[in-house]
Amino acid sequence: MATFLHEIVVMWLAHTLRSWARRRRGYVAGSEAKIAVGPRRGRKSDLSVYLRGKVPALADTLVRTPPHIVVEVVSPRPRDARRDRVEKIRDYAAAGIAYYWILDPQLRTLEVLELEMGGQYRVALSRSSGKARVPGCPGLILDLDDLWTEVEEADRQGRGTKRR
């Protein structure tokens, strides 16, 4: 079950990625889009980005067109973090997904993994603050300080409205 923090981060990223993707005639899909990672297996990422010319059919329930980017926002449970950092890395690499982003709101880190020719991911970017130019996404700059400011603001408001 996703936390409110998780959803704030996903929506911030969705807004930012959609603005970037639409300028390139691409699309951003949410967490119910199941991406094929095997003949009969799929994974649901938090977000997936499809660029012009590589967009799945609208009726697809198991998307066999690899997205350009998949994004996972790490949940605080160790089981979920392990799945995002170990199991999904193997699956997304095997599916041929060029970029895998892992955003951890607890650690306040962003890792962008890039698929290499040998079918393994390498870390292309690792940041925790500032403005990050994102590999594989010309013109996309993520302002991580803006994201963490929004998270802190929500935290302050949430603490102020807790029932006693």
C-alpha positions, -999 to 999 in steps of 0.1 A, spaced: 0 0 0 15 33 -11 20 61 15 10 97 10 47 105 7 51 80 -21 21 95 -40 33 131 -36 67 121 -51 50 101 -79 27 130 -88 56 155 -88 75 133 -112 45 126 -134 39 163 -138 75 170 -146 79 140 -170 46 147 -188 56 182 -196 89 170 -210 74 140 -229 46 159 -245 70 183 -260 84 153 -278 50 138 -286 55 111 -260 33 98 -231 36 90 -194 16 61 -180 8 54 -143 11 24 -121 -16 3 -136 2 -1 -169 16 -36 -168 49 -39 -187 58 -73 -202 91 -86 -187 86 -121 -200 63 -141 -223 35 -142 -196 49 -119 -169 45 -82 -163 56 -56 -138 38 -24 -128 62 5 -124 51 37 -107 56 56 -140 66 47 -175 75 70 -203 70 62 -240 85 84 -267 72 92 -302 72 62 -325 74 37 -296 39 40 -281 19 9 -273 -16 3 -286 -43 19 -264 -60 -14 -258 -29 -32 -245 -33 -47 -211 2 -63 -211 24 -37 -228 50 -54 -249 65 -21 -262 94 -13 -239 91 22 -224 121 45 -227 120 50 -189 105 32 -159 104 49 -126 101 33 -92 96 53 -60 110 32 -32 86 24 -4 99 22 32 93 -15 37 125 -36 32 106 -61 10 95 -34 -14 129 -18 -15 146 -51 -23 121 -57 -51 128 -23 -66 166 -26 -63 171 -63 -71 142 -81 -87 130 -53 -110 165 -44 -122 168 -79 -137 133 -78 -151 135 -44 -167 170 -51 -182 157 -83 -197 127 -64 -212 151 -39 -229 141 -8 -210 167 19 -217 165 38 -184 154 27 -149 150 54 -123 150 46 -86 138 75 -65 141 69 -27 122 96 -7 135 83 26 171 87 15 163 116 -8 182 101 -37 177 96 -74 195 70 -93 192 68 -131 203 34 -144 212 31 -181 210 -2 -200 243 -11 -215 249 -32 -247 255 -63 -226 221 -61 -210 232 -48 -176 224 -15 -160 250 10 -150 246 40 -128 244 70 -152 233 95 -125 232 95 -87 220 127 -70 203 139 -39 199 176 -44 202 204 -69 192 205 -105 200 173 -124 203 170 -162 190 135 -168 209 111 -191 188 99 -221 164 128 -217 177 158 -237 164 190 -221 150 174 -190 163 190 -158 149 177 -125 150 202 -96 154 178 -67 155 207 -42 120 217 -54 108 181 -49 122 179 -13 108 213 -5 73 201 -15 78 170 6 89 191 36 59 214 32 35 184 31 52 170 62 48 203 82 12 205 72 5 169 80 21 172 115 0 203 121 -33 185 113 -28 152 132 -56 144 155 -48 143 192 
